[in-house]
Amino acid sequence: MEGKITTIVDKALDKIPVDKVYEDLAQAGLQKAGRALADIIEVVTLPLLPLLHAKKRVVVYLDSNLRQYEEKLNEKRKEPSKVPAFLGVPILQKLTFLSQGELAEAFINLLTNASFDDSIHKVHPAFISTLSDLSRDEAVILQSLKTKKSIPCIDMEVHFMEQHDAGRYAFTRTPLSRLTGFEKTLALHFPNNIELYLRNLERLGIFAFRNDALANRDDDYRQLEDYYSEDIGTMKDIAAQQSEKEGRQFEAKIVRLIFEITPFGRDFIQACLSD
């Protein structure tokens, strides 16, 4: 497998015409991929030939990703169209360096949708840059939400009163916020980064949090409370200790919220993460 791609690279380095390189690509078991990418494969690979020649791992990544792309094209059981350069070039550039995994598959899904007349409308150019701003763990989170519109989440708030010259004022702090359970239930490489992941997904316009509770989802909210029971118990103990120490009331309270996938996020997930 690697040898075939390396042969292609070697021929190009020896200034064999580009159409011959494309022909070899097609003969390597990538017939549909070759036809769909006919107008852009040279644009992507030729500037990278020295790197492809020197770095065997990059060749393996590209070969593996193209073969997965070919499999997805074959699953459609119809002839693909040529991928427009403004979509295909940046996606192929990413697939040159991505190893197999959730992010690579998302780019391959996007490329597959761009390869057919009846699905190219799903592929917005903004989805390419959005995917480029995702980590592998964030792709795993989105993969888990393919069939969902909203997710329950909870905050842990601490309410207390403070006396000032002008009177008494109520204050609220949120020591535990936006608890979704993702880091408890999904195979994330870096579960401690969950707050960063959620902020990034919100920044990208994929997620939005709403100060409301989902109806008829009591069991789901109770499940979240079970996931974080130790942290919630610690916060309640601290609130009780502060009340006793300072002689004023500290109340720890669980607040139910909604974690929604935005319309942009839904279109993004359908284009990149749904087969």
TIFISE-755291 format. One record per residue: residue in three letters; x, y, z of N, C-alpha, C in turn. Coordinates in steps of 0.05 Angstrom, whole numbers, plus 32768, in hexadecimal, padded with zeros to 4 digits. Example, Ala and Ser with C-alpha at 12.3 -4.5 7.8 and 13.67 -1.06 7.14 Angstrom:
<recs>
 residuo  n_u  n_v  n_w ca_u ca_v ca_w  c_u  c_v  c_w
     ALA 8108 7F8E 809C 80F6 7FA6 809C 8108 7FBE 809C
     SER 8101 7FD3 808E 8111 7FEB 808F 8102 8001 809D
</recs>
This chain:
<recs>
 residuo  n_u  n_v  n_w ca_u ca_v ca_w  c_u  c_v  c_w
     MET 8011 7FE8 8000 8000 8000 8000 8011 8019 8000
     GLU 8023 801B 8014 8035 8032 8015 8047 8033 7FFD
     GLY 804F 801B 7FF3 8061 801A 7FDC 8054 8026 7FC3
     LYS 803A 8022 7FBF 802D 802C 7FA7 802D 804B 7FA8
     ILE 8026 8056 7FBF 8025 8073 7FC1 8041 807F 7FBE
     THR 8055 8071 7FCA 8071 807B 7FC8 807A 807A 7FAA
     THR 8071 8066 7F9C 8077 8065 7F7F 806C 807D 7F70
     ILE 8054 8084 7F77 8048 809C 7F6B 8059 80B4 7F71
     VAL 8061 80B7 7F8A 8072 80CE 7F92 808C 80CE 7F82
     ASP 8098 80B7 7F81 80B2 80B6 7F73 80B0 80BE 7F56
     LYS 809B 80B5 7F49 8096 80BC 7F2D 8093 80DA 7F29
     ALA 8084 80E6 7F3C 8080 8103 7F3A 809A 8111 7F3F
     LEU 80A9 8107 7F51 80C3 8114 7F57 80D6 8112 7F3F
     ASP 80D2 80FD 7F2F 80E2 80FA 7F16 80D6 8108 7EFF
     LYS 80C2 811A 7F05 80B5 812B 7EF1 80A5 811A 7EDC
     ILE 809A 8104 7EE6 8086 80F6 7ED6 806E 8108 7ED4
     PRO 8060 810A 7EBD 8049 811B 7EBB 8033 8115 7ED0
     VAL 8025 812A 7ED7 8010 8128 7EEC 7FFB 8114 7EE5
     ASP 7FF3 8113 7ECB 7FDE 8100 7EC4 7FE7 80E3 7EC9
     LYS 8001 80DE 7EC7 800B 80C3 7ECD 8009 80BD 7EEB
     VAL 800E 80D1 7EFC 800B 80CE 7F19 7FEE 80C8 7F1F
     TYR 7FDC 80D7 7F13 7FBF 80D2 7F18 7FB8 80B6 7F0F
     GLU 7FC2 80AD 7EF8 7FBC 8092 7EEF 7FC5 807D 7F03
     ASP 7FDC 8080 7F0E 7FE6 806D 7F22 7FD4 806E 7F3B
     LEU 7FCB 8085 7F42 7FB9 8088 7F59 7FA0 8077 7F55
     ALA 7F95 8079 7F3D 7F7D 806A 7F37 7F82 804C 7F38
     GLN 7F99 8044 7F2E 7FA0 8027 7F2D 7FA5 801C 7F49
     ALA 7FA9 802D 7F5D 7FAE 8023 7F78 7F95 801C 7F87
     GLY 7F7E 8018 7F79 7F66 8011 7F87 7F55 8028 7F8F
     LEU 7F5A 8040 7F84 7F4C 8058 7F8C 7F3F 8065 7F73
     GLN 7F30 8054 7F64 7F26 805E 7F4B 7F12 8075 7F4F
     LYS 7EFE 8071 7F60 7EEA 8086 7F64 7EF7 809F 7F71
     ALA 7F08 809B 7F84 7F16 80B2 7F91 7F26 80C1 7F7C
     GLY 7F34 80B2 7F6A 7F44 80BE 7F56 7F33 80CF 7F43
     ARG 7F1B 80C5 7F3C 7F0A 80D5 7F2A 7EFE 80ED 7F38
     ALA 7EF7 80EA 7F51 7EEB 8101 7F60 7EFF 8117 7F65
     LEU 7F19 810F 7F68 7F2E 8122 7F70 7F40 8129 7F58
     ALA 7F37 8122 7F40 7F49 8124 7F29 7F53 8140 7F25
     ASP 7F43 8154 7F2A 7F4B 8170 7F25 7F5B 817D 7F3B
     ILE 7F5E 816F 7F52 7F6B 817C 7F69 7F81 816C 7F75
     ILE 7F83 8152 7F6F 7F97 8142 7F7D 7FB3 814C 7F78
     GLU 7FB8 8156 7F5F 7FD3 8161 7F59 7FD9 817A 7F69
     VAL 7FC4 818B 7F6C 7FC7 81A4 7F7A 7FD0 81A0 7F96
     VAL 7FC5 818B 7FA2 7FCB 8185 7FBE 7FE6 8176 7FC2
     THR 7FEB 8162 7FB1 8002 8151 7FB6 801C 815B 7FAB
     LEU 801C 8168 7F94 8035 8170 7F88 8045 8183 7F9A
     PRO 803A 8198 7FA7 804A 81A8 7FB8 8055 8199 7FD0
     LEU 8049 8182 7FD7 8051 8173 7FEE 8063 815B 7FE7
     LEU 806A 8158 7FCE 8079 8140 7FC6 8093 813C 7FD5
     PRO 80A3 8151 7FDA 80BB 814C 7FEA 80B5 8141 8006
     LEU 80A0 814C 8012 8099 8142 802D 808E 8126 802B
     LEU 807D 8120 8017 8072 8105 8014 8088 80F1 800F
     HIS 809D 80F9 8001 80B3 80E7 7FFB 80C4 80E2 8013
     ALA 80C7 80F6 8024 80D9 80F4 803B 80CB 80E8 8054
     LYS 80B1 80EC 8056 80A2 80E4 806E 808F 80CD 8067
     LYS 8098 80B5 806D 8087 809D 8067 806D 809E 8076
     ARG 806C 80A9 808E 8054 80A9 809D 803F 80BA 8090
     VAL 8047 80D0 8084 8034 80E2 8076 8027 80D3 805F
     VAL 8038 80C3 8050 802E 80B3 803A 8019 809F 8044
     VAL 801E 8092 805A 800C 807F 8066 7FF1 808D 806D
     TYR 7FF3 80A4 807A 7FDA 80B3 8081 7FCA 80B9 8068
     LEU 7FD6 80C4 8054 7FC8 80CB 803C 7FBC 80B3 802E
     ASP 7FCB 809E 802C 7FC1 8085 8020 7FAA 807A 802F
     SER 7FAC 8079 8049 7F97 806D 805A 7F7D 807E 8058
     ASN 7F80 8098 8058 7F69 80AA 8057 7F5B 80A9 803C
     LEU 7F6B 80A7 8026 7F60 80A5 800B 7F51 808A 8008
     ARG 7F5C 8075 8014 7F4E 805B 8012 7F34 805B 8021
     GLN 7F33 8069 8038 7F1A 806B 8046 7F06 807C 8037
     TYR 7F10 8090 802A 7EFF 80A1 8018 7EF4 8090 8001
     GLU 7F04 807F 7FF5 7EFB 806D 7FE0 7EE5 805B 7FE9
     GLU 7EE8 8050 8002 7ED4 803E 800D 7EB9 804D 8010
     LYS 7EBA 8065 8019 7EA2 8075 801D 7E95 807B 8002
     LEU 7EA5 8081 7FEE 7E9A 8085 7FD3 7E8C 806C 7FC9
     ASN 7E99 8055 7FCD 7E8D 803C 7FC3 7E73 8035 7FD1
     GLU 7E71 803D 7FEB 7E58 8038 7FFA 7E40 8046 7FED
     LYS 7E45 805C 7FE0 7E2F 806C 7FD4 7E24 805E 7FBB
     ARG 7E33 804B 7FAF 7E29 803C 7F97 7E20 804E 7F81
     LYS 7E2F 8064 7F7D 7E29 8076 7F66 7E43 8084 7F5F
     GLU 7E44 8090 7F48 7E5C 809C 7F3E 7E5F 80B8 7F4B
     PRO 7E77 80BE 7F56 7E7B 80D8 7F62 7E80 80ED 7F4C
     SER 7E7C 8106 7F54 7E83 811D 7F43 7E9E 8127 7F4C
     LYS 7EAA 8138 7F3B 7EC4 8144 7F42 7EC0 8158 7F59
     VAL 7ED1 8156 7F6D 7ED0 8168 7F84 7EDA 8183 7F7D
     PRO 7ECB 8198 7F83 7ED5 81B4 7F7D 7EEF 81B9 7F8D
     ALA 7F01 81C8 7F80 7F1B 81CD 7F8C 7F19 81DC 7FA6
     PHE 7F05 81EF 7FA9 7F04 81FF 7FC1 7EFC 81EE 7FD9
     LEU 7EF0 81D7 7FD5 7EEA 81C5 7FEA 7EFF 81AE 7FEC
     GLY 7F06 81A3 7FD6 7F17 818B 7FD6 7F34 8191 7FDE
     VAL 7F3F 81A8 7FD5 7F5B 81AD 7FDB 7F60 81B0 7FF9
     PRO 7F52 81C1 8008 7F57 81C3 8025 7F52 81A9 8034
     ILE 7F3E 819A 802B 7F38 8180 8039 7F4F 816C 8035
     LEU 7F58 816A 801C 7F6E 8158 8016 7F88 8160 8025
     GLN 7F8C 8179 8027 7FA4 8183 8036 7FA3 8179 8052
     LYS 7F8C 8179 805E 7F89 816F 807A 7F8D 8151 807B
     LEU 7F82 8143 8068 7F83 8125 8068 7FA0 811C 8062
     THR 7FB1 812D 8058 7FCD 8125 8054 7FDB 8121 806E
     PHE 7FD3 812F 8083 7FE1 812E 809D 7FD2 8121 80B3
     LEU 7FB8 811B 80AF 7FA8 8110 80C5 7FAA 80F2 80C5
     SER 7FAF 80E6 80DD 7FAE 80C9 80DF 7F91 80C0 80E1
     GLN 7F8D 80A7 80DE 7F72 809C 80E0 7F66 80A3 80FB
     GLY 7F4E 80AA 80FC 7F41 80B1 8115 7F28 80C2 8110
     GLU 7F1D 80CC 8125 7F04 80DB 8123 7F06 80F3 8111
     LEU 7F1C 8103 8114 7F1E 811B 8104 7F22 8114 80E6
     ALA 7F33 8100 80E1 7F38 80F8 80C5 7F1E 80EF 80B8
     GLU 7F0E 80E0 80C7 7EF5 80D6 80BC 7EE1 80ED 80B7
     ALA 7EE2 8101 80C8 7ED0 8118 80C4 7ED7 8127 80AA
     PHE 7EF1 812A 80A5 7EF9 8137 808C 7EF2 8125 8074
     ILE 7EF5 810B 8077 7EEE 80F8 8061 7ED0 80F9 805C
     ASN 7EBF 80FA 8071 7EA3 80FD 806D 7E9C 8117 805E
     LEU 7EA9 812C 8065 7EA5 8146 8058 7EAC 8144 803A
     LEU 7EC3 8137 8035 7ECC 8134 8019 7EB9 8122 800A
     THR 7EAE 810D 8017 7E9B 80FC 800A 7E82 810B 8002
     ASN 7E78 811B 8014 7E60 812B 800E 7E65 813E 7FF7
     ALA 7E7E 8148 7FF5 7E85 815B 7FE0 7E88 814C 7FC5
     SER 7E87 8132 7FC5 7E8C 8122 7FAD 7E73 811A 7F9D
     PHE 7E5C 8122 7FA7 7E43 811A 7F9A 7E31 8132 7F97
     ASP 7E24 8133 7F80 7E12 814A 7F7A 7DFB 814D 7F8E
     ASP 7DF2 8137 7F99 7DDB 8138 7FAA 7DE2 813D 7FC8
     SER 7DFC 8140 7FCE 7E04 8145 7FE9 7E17 815C 7FEC
     ILE 7E21 8167 7FD6 7E35 817D 7FD8 7E29 8196 7FE5
     HIS 7E0F 8199 7FE4 7E02 81B0 7FF0 7E06 81B0 800F
     LYS 7E0C 8199 801A 7E10 8197 8037 7E2B 81A3 8040
     VAL 7E3E 81A6 802D 7E5A 81AC 8033 7E5E 81CA 8031
     HIS 7E5E 81D8 8047 7E64 81F4 8048 7E82 81F8 804C
     PRO 7E8F 820A 803E 7EAC 820E 8043 7EB3 8213 8060
     ALA 7EA1 8220 806F 7EA7 8225 808B 7EAB 820C 809B
     PHE 7E9F 81F5 8092 7EA2 81DC 80A1 7EBF 81D3 80A0
     ILE 7ECE 81DA 808C 7EEB 81D1 808A 7EFB 81DF 80A0
     SER 7EF7 81F9 80A3 7F06 8208 80B7 7EFC 8200 80D3
     THR 7EE2 81FB 80D6 7ED8 81F2 80F0 7EE4 81D7 80F8
     LEU 7EE5 81C4 80E6 7EF2 81AB 80EB 7F10 81AE 80F3
     SER 7F1D 81C1 80E6 7F39 81C6 80EB 7F3D 81D1 8107
     ASP 7F29 81DC 8113 7F2B 81E7 812E 7F22 81D4 8144
     LEU 7F1D 81BB 813C 7F14 81A7 814F 7F2B 8194 8157
     SER 7F2B 818C 8170 7F3D 8177 8179 7F30 815C 8174
     ARG 7F3F 8147 8177 7F35 812C 8175 7F1E 8127 8189
     ASP 7F22 8130 81A2 7F0E 812B 81B7 7EF4 813A 81B0
     GLU 7EF6 8152 81A5 7EDE 8161 819E 7ECF 8153 8187
     ALA 7EDD 8146 8175 7ED0 8136 8160 7EC1 811E 816C
     VAL 7ECD 8112 8181 7EC0 80FC 818F 7EA6 8105 819C
     ILE 7EA7 811D 81A9 7E8F 8128 81B5 7E79 812C 81A0
     LEU 7E80 8138 818A 7E6C 813D 8175 7E61 8124 8169
     GLN 7E73 8110 8166 7E6A 80F6 815C 7E54 80EA 816D
     SER 7E56 80EE 8187 7E42 80E3 8199 7E27 80F1 8198
     LEU 7E27 8108 818A 7E0E 8118 8189 7E00 8118 816E
     LYS 7E07 8105 815D 7DFD 8105 8142 7DDF 8104 8140
     THR 7DD2 80F7 8153 7DB5 80F4 8152 7DA6 8105 8167
     LYS 7DB5 8117 8173 7DA9 8127 8189 7DA7 8144 8182
     LYS 7D93 8152 818E 7D90 816E 818A 7D98 817E 81A2
     SER 7D95 8172 81BA 7D9B 8180 81D2 7DA4 816C 81E8
     ILE 7DB3 8176 81FB 7DBE 8165 8210 7DBA 8172 822A
     PRO 7DB2 8163 823F 7DB0 816F 8259 7DCC 8175 8265
     CYS 7DCF 818A 8274 7DE7 818F 8282 7DE0 819E 829C
     ILE 7DF2 819F 82AF 7DEC 81AB 82C9 7E03 81BD 82D1
     ASP 7DFC 81D1 82E1 7E0E 81E2 82F0 7E0B 81DD 830D
     MET 7E21 81E2 831C 7E20 81E2 8339 7E24 81FE 8343
     GLU 7E10 820B 834E 7E12 8226 8357 7E12 8228 8375
     VAL 7E20 823C 837F 7E20 8241 839C 7E15 825E 83A0
     HIS 7DFF 8260 83AF 7DF2 827A 83B4 7DF8 8282 83D0
     PHE 7DFE 829C 83D4 7E03 82A7 83EE 7DFD 82C4 83EF
     MET 7DFA 82CE 8407 7DF3 82EB 840C 7E0C 82F9 8417
     GLU 7E0F 8312 8410 7E24 8323 841C 7E18 833D 8425
     GLN 7E21 8346 843C 7E18 835F 8448 7E2B 8376 8440
     HIS 7E20 838B 8434 7E2F 83A3 842D 7E21 83BB 843A
     ASP 7E2F 83D2 8439 7E23 83EA 8444 7E08 83F1 8438
     ALA 7E05 83EB 841F 7DEC 83F1 8411 7DD7 83DC 8415
     GLY 7DDE 83C6 8422 7DCA 83B1 8427 7DD5 8396 8422
     ARG 7DC3 8382 8421 7DCA 8366 841C 7DC7 835F 83FF
     TYR 7DDA 8350 83F5 7DDA 8349 83D9 7DDE 832B 83D6
     ALA 7DD0 8320 83C2 7DD3 8303 83BC 7DE7 8300 83A6
     PHE 7DF8 82EB 83A9 7E0D 82E5 8396 7E0B 82C8 838E
     THR 7E15 82C2 8376 7E15 82A7 836D 7E30 82A1 8360
     ARG 7E3C 828B 8368 7E54 8281 835B 7E4E 8265 834F
     THR 7E5D 825F 833A 7E59 8245 832C 7E73 8236 832C
     PRO 7E79 8227 8341 7E92 8219 8342 7E94 8201 832E
     LEU 7E7C 81F6 8328 7E7B 81E0 8314 7E67 81E8 82FF
     SER 7E70 81EA 82E6 7E5E 81F4 82D1 7E5E 81E2 82B8
     ARG 7E48 81E1 82AB 7E45 81D3 8291 7E4E 81B6 8293
     LEU 7E43 81A8 82A6 7E4A 818C 82AA 7E39 817C 8297
     THR 7E45 816F 8283 7E36 8160 826F 7E3A 8142 8271
     GLY 7E4E 8139 827F 7E54 811D 8281 7E65 8112 826A
     PHE 7E6C 8123 8256 7E7B 8119 823F 7E96 810C 8248
     GLU 7EA4 8119 825A 7EBD 810E 8263 7EBB 80F5 8274
     LYS 7EA2 80F0 827D 7E9D 80D7 828D 7E95 80C0 827B
     THR 7E89 80C5 8264 7E7D 80B0 8254 7E8A 80AB 8239
     LEU 7E9B 80BE 8230 7EA8 80BB 8216 7EC5 80B6 8219
     ALA 7ED1 80A9 8205 7EEE 80A2 8206 7EFE 80B9 81FC
     LEU 7F01 80CD 820D 7F11 80E5 8207 7F2E 80E1 820E
     HIS 7F40 80EA 81FE 7F5C 80E8 8204 7F64 80FA 821C
     PHE 7F57 8112 821D 7F5D 8125 8232 7F43 812E 823F
     PRO 7F37 811E 8250 7F1D 8125 825C 7F1E 813E 826E
     ASN 7F36 8144 8279 7F38 815C 8289 7F35 8176 8279
     ASN 7F36 8174 825F 7F33 818B 824E 7F16 8191 8246
     ILE 7F03 8183 8253 7EE7 8185 824B 7EDD 81A2 824B
     GLU 7EE4 81B2 825E 7EDB 81CE 825E 7EE5 81DD 8246
     LEU 7EFE 81D9 823F 7F0A 81E5 8227 7EFB 81DC 820E
     TYR 7EF6 81C2 820C 7EE8 81B8 81F5 7ECC 81C5 81F2
     LEU 7EBD 81C7 8208 7EA2 81D2 8206 7EA4 81F0 81FF
     ARG 7EB7 81FE 8209 7EBA 821B 8202 7EC1 821D 81E4
     ASN 7ED2 820B 81DA 7ED9 820D 81BE 7EC1 8206 81AC
     LEU 7EB2 81F2 81B3 7E9B 81EB 81A3 7E86 8201 81A3
     GLU 7E84 820F 81BA 7E72 8226 81BB 7E7D 823D 81AA
     ARG 7E97 8241 81AB 7EA3 8257 819B 7E9F 8252 817E
     LEU 7EA0 8239 8175 7E9D 8232 8159 7E80 8233 8150
     GLY 7E6E 8238 8162 7E52 823A 815B 7E44 821F 8158
     ILE 7E50 820A 8162 7E44 81EF 8161 7E31 81EA 8178
     PHE 7E39 81F4 8190 7E2A 81F0 81A8 7E1F 820B 81B2
     ALA 7E09 820A 81C1 7DFF 8221 81D0 7DF2 8217 81EA
     PHE 7DF7 8225 8200 7DEC 821E 8219 7DD4 8230 821F
     ARG 7DBF 8224 822A 7DA7 8233 8230 7D9F 822F 824D
     ASN 7D98 8244 825A 7D8F 8243 8277 7D72 823A 8278
     ASP 7D6F 8220 8274 7D55 8214 8274 7D59 81F6 827A
     ALA 7D43 81E8 827F 7D46 81CB 8283 7D36 81BC 826F
     LEU 7D40 81A5 8266 7D31 8194 8254 7D1A 8186 8262
     ALA 7D03 8187 8255 7CEB 817A 8261 7CEE 815C 825E
     ASN 7CE3 814E 8272 7CE2 8130 8271 7CFE 8123 826F
     ARG 7D12 8130 827B 7D2D 8125 827A 7D38 8122 8297
     ASP 7D26 811E 82AA 7D2F 811D 82C6 7D44 8107 82CA
     ASP 7D40 80F1 82BD 7D53 80DB 82C1 7D6F 80E2 82B7
     ASP 7D70 80F1 82A1 7D8A 80FA 8296 7D98 810D 82A9
     TYR 7D89 8120 82B4 7D94 8133 82C7 7D9E 8125 82E0
     ARG 7D8E 8112 82E9 7D97 8103 8301 7DB0 80F3 82FB
     GLN 7DB3 80E8 82E3 7DCB 80DA 82DB 7DE3 80EC 82DC
     LEU 7DE0 8105 82D3 7DF6 8118 82D5 7DFD 811D 82F2
     GLU 7DEA 8120 8303 7DF0 8124 831F 7DFF 810D 832B
     ASP 7DF9 80F5 8322 7E07 80DD 832B 7E24 80DE 8321
     TYR 7E28 80E6 8307 7E43 80E7 82FD 7E55 80FA 830D
     TYR 7E4A 810F 8316 7E59 8124 8324 7E53 8125 8342
     SER 7E49 810F 834D 7E40 810F 8369 7E56 8116 837C
     GLU 7E6E 810D 8377 7E84 8113 8389 7E8B 8131 8389
     ASP 7E8C 813D 8371 7E91 815A 836F 7E7A 816A 837C
     ILE 7E62 8162 8377 7E4A 8170 8382 7E4A 816E 83A0
     GLY 7E51 8156 83AA 7E52 8152 83C7 7E67 8164 83D4
     THR 7E7E 8166 83C7 7E94 8178 83D1 7E8B 8195 83D2
     MET 7E7D 819E 83BD 7E73 81BA 83BD 7E5F 81BF 83D3
     LYS 7E4E 81AB 83D7 7E3A 81AE 83ED 7E47 81AF 8408
     ASP 7E5B 819F 840C 7E6A 819F 8426 7E77 81BA 842A
     ILE 7E83 81C4 8415 7E91 81DE 8417 7E7D 81F4 841E
     ALA 7E65 81F3 8411 7E51 8207 8416 7E47 8206 8433
     ALA 7E44 81ED 843D 7E3B 81EA 8459 7E51 81F4 846C
     GLN 7E6A 81EF 8467 7E80 81F8 8478 7E82 8217 8478
     GLN 7E7E 8223 8460 7E7F 8240 845E 7E68 824C 846E
     SER 7E50 8240 846D 7E39 824A 847C 7E3F 824A 8499
     GLU 7E4B 8234 84A3 7E51 8232 84C0 7E67 8245 84C8
     LYS 7E7B 8247 84B7 7E92 8258 84BD 7E8B 8276 84BD
     GLU 7E7C 827F 84AA 7E77 829B 84A6 7E5C 82A4 84B1
     GLY 7E4C 8292 84BA 7E32 8299 84C5 7E1F 82A5 84B1
     ARG 7E21 829D 8499 7E0E 82A5 8484 7E08 828D 8472
     GLN 7DF2 828F 8465 7DE9 8277 8456 7DF6 8275 843B
     PHE 7E03 825D 8436 7E0D 8256 841C 7DFC 823E 8413
     GLU 7DF1 8240 83FC 7DE0 822B 83F1 7DEB 8220 83D7
     ALA 7DF1 8206 83D6 7DFA 81FA 83BD 7DE2 81EF 83AE
     LYS 7DE0 81F5 8395 7DC8 81EE 8385 7DD0 81E4 836A
     ILE 7DC3 81CF 8361 7DC6 81C5 8346 7DB3 81D2 8333
     VAL 7DBD 81DC 831D 7DAC 81EA 8309 7DAC 81DA 82F0
     ARG 7D95 81D4 82E6 7D92 81C4 82CD 7D92 81D7 82B5
     LEU 7DA2 81D0 82A1 7DA5 81E0 8289 7DA2 81CF 8270
     ILE 7DA1 81DC 8259 7DA0 81CE 823F 7DB9 81D5 822F
     PHE 7DC3 81C1 8223 7DDB 81C3 8212 7DD1 81BC 81F6
     GLU 7DCF 81D0 81E4 7DC2 81CC 81CA 7DD7 81CC 81B3
     ILE 7DD0 81BD 819F 7DDF 81BE 8186 7DD2 81D3 8175
     THR 7DE1 81E6 816C 7DD6 81FC 815C 7DCF 81F2 8140
     PRO 7DBF 8202 8131 7DB9 81FA 8115 7DD3 81F7 8104
     PHE 7DE7 8209 8109 7E00 8206 80FB 7E0E 81EC 8104
     GLY 7E0D 81E6 811E 7E19 81CD 8128 7E0C 81B4 811D
     ARG 7DF1 81B5 811A 7DE3 819E 810E 7DEB 8199 80F1
     ASP 7DED 81AE 80E1 7DF5 81AC 80C5 7E12 81A2 80C4
     PHE 7E23 81AC 80D6 7E3F 81A4 80D7 7E42 8186 80DD
     ILE 7E33 817D 80F1 7E34 8161 80F9 7E2A 814F 80E2
     GLN 7E15 8157 80D5 7E0A 8147 80BF 7E1D 8144 80A8
     ALA 7E2C 815A 80A2 7E3F 815A 808C 7E59 814B 8092
     CYS 7E62 814D 80AB 7E7D 8143 80B2 7E7D 8129 80C2
     LEU 7E68 8124 80D0 7E69 810E 80E3 7E54 80F9 80DF
     SER 7E43 80FC 80CB 7E2E 80E8 80C5 7E35 80DB 80AA
     ASP 7E35 80C0 80AA 7E3B 80B1 8092 7E24 80B3 807E
</recs>
